Every structure is written in C-alpha cells, then in structure tokens.
Amino acid sequence: MPILIKTNIKIGDKNPLHYFREFKNSDNFDDILKSHLIPKEFIEKEEFIPEGCRDFPYVRARAELFYQKLKDELPDVEVIIEE
C-alpha cells in the first residue's frame, strides 16, 4: 500500500510521531502501518529521537519487521540482522 503523493506532500519532513497522530484515525490505519513495516507501539511515544541507532528501540523493532517480511517472502534466502 504505497503512500499517495498528496499524503507524502502533507507529511513533508515532519517528525514521524506528529504525522502518525494526524493519520491514526484514518480508515485502515493499522493496515497502513503494517504494510509500511512501522511498529504500532511507537505511535504513542512522546519522543522520536534516537540516541544511538543500535540502542534505539524503534530502529530495532522496525528491523525485526523487515527481517520477518524478508524471511516470509524469500524463504530460500538467509536473512540476518547484524548489530
């Protein structure tokens, strides 16, 4: 489910937490998050500022979603998340 051009322009370079909240009452919001591999539990957080990528929970959670999607779609390919 790609982001529409109109939506992408509206989002611009806003902090993800701000635009997540703007769209969370949209139809199929959970499906949209899932299709874009965005961990739902992070849309309610107050901050979205990584202090270090390896220790940043959002990055790790999103990497896990990418990992699972790749593993499901490419079962014959070894997928590894490296620290």
C-alpha positions as CSV (number, residue, x, y, z in Angstrom):
1,M,0.0,0.0,0.0
2,P,2.1,3.0,-1.2
3,I,1.7,6.5,0.3
4,L,-0.2,8.8,-2.1
5,I,1.7,11.8,-3.4
6,K,-0.8,14.1,-1.7
7,T,-0.2,12.4,1.6
8,N,3.5,12.4,1.2
9,I,3.5,16.2,0.5
10,K,1.3,16.8,3.6
11,I,3.8,14.8,5.7
12,G,6.8,16.7,4.3
13,D,9.7,16.5,6.7
14,K,7.6,16.3,9.9
15,N,8.6,14.2,12.8
16,P,7.0,10.7,12.3
17,L,5.3,10.9,15.7
18,H,3.5,14.0,14.6
19,Y,2.2,12.7,11.3
20,F,1.4,9.3,12.8
21,R,-1.0,11.1,15.2
22,E,-2.5,13.1,12.3
23,F,-3.5,9.9,10.5
24,K,-4.2,7.5,13.3
25,N,-8.0,7.9,12.9
26,S,-7.8,7.2,9.2
27,D,-9.5,4.2,7.8
28,N,-7.3,1.1,7.8
29,F,-4.5,2.9,9.8
30,D,-3.4,-0.3,11.4
31,D,-3.1,-1.9,7.9
32,I,-1.2,1.0,6.6
33,L,1.3,0.8,9.5
34,K,1.7,-2.9,8.9
35,S,2.2,-2.5,5.2
36,H,4.9,0.1,5.8
37,L,6.5,-2.1,8.5
38,I,6.1,0.5,11.2
39,P,5.8,-0.8,14.7
40,K,2.4,0.3,16.1
41,E,3.6,0.6,19.7
42,F,5.7,3.6,18.8
43,I,3.0,5.9,17.6
44,E,2.0,6.8,21.2
45,K,5.5,7.7,22.3
46,E,6.4,11.3,23.3
47,E,9.8,11.4,21.7
48,F,11.2,10.0,18.5
49,I,14.9,11.0,18.8
50,P,17.5,8.2,18.5
51,E,20.4,8.5,20.9
52,G,22.2,5.7,19.2
53,C,20.9,3.5,16.4
54,R,21.8,0.2,18.0
55,D,20.1,1.1,21.2
56,F,17.1,2.8,19.7
57,P,14.1,0.6,20.2
58,Y,12.2,1.9,17.1
59,V,15.0,1.0,14.8
60,R,15.4,-2.4,16.3
61,A,11.6,-3.1,16.1
62,R,11.4,-1.9,12.5
63,A,14.4,-4.0,11.6
64,E,12.6,-7.0,13.1
65,L,9.6,-6.3,10.9
66,F,11.7,-6.1,7.8
67,Y,13.5,-9.3,8.8
68,Q,10.3,-11.2,9.2
69,K,8.9,-9.8,5.9
70,L,12.0,-10.8,4.0
71,K,12.1,-14.2,5.7
72,D,8.5,-14.8,4.7
73,E,8.8,-13.5,1.1
74,L,12.3,-15.1,0.5
75,P,12.3,-18.4,2.3
76,D,15.4,-19.7,0.5
77,V,17.5,-16.7,1.4
78,E,19.3,-16.4,4.7
79,V,18.4,-13.1,6.4
80,I,20.4,-11.8,9.3
81,I,20.1,-8.7,11.4
82,E,23.6,-7.5,12.3
83,E,24.4,-5.3,15.2
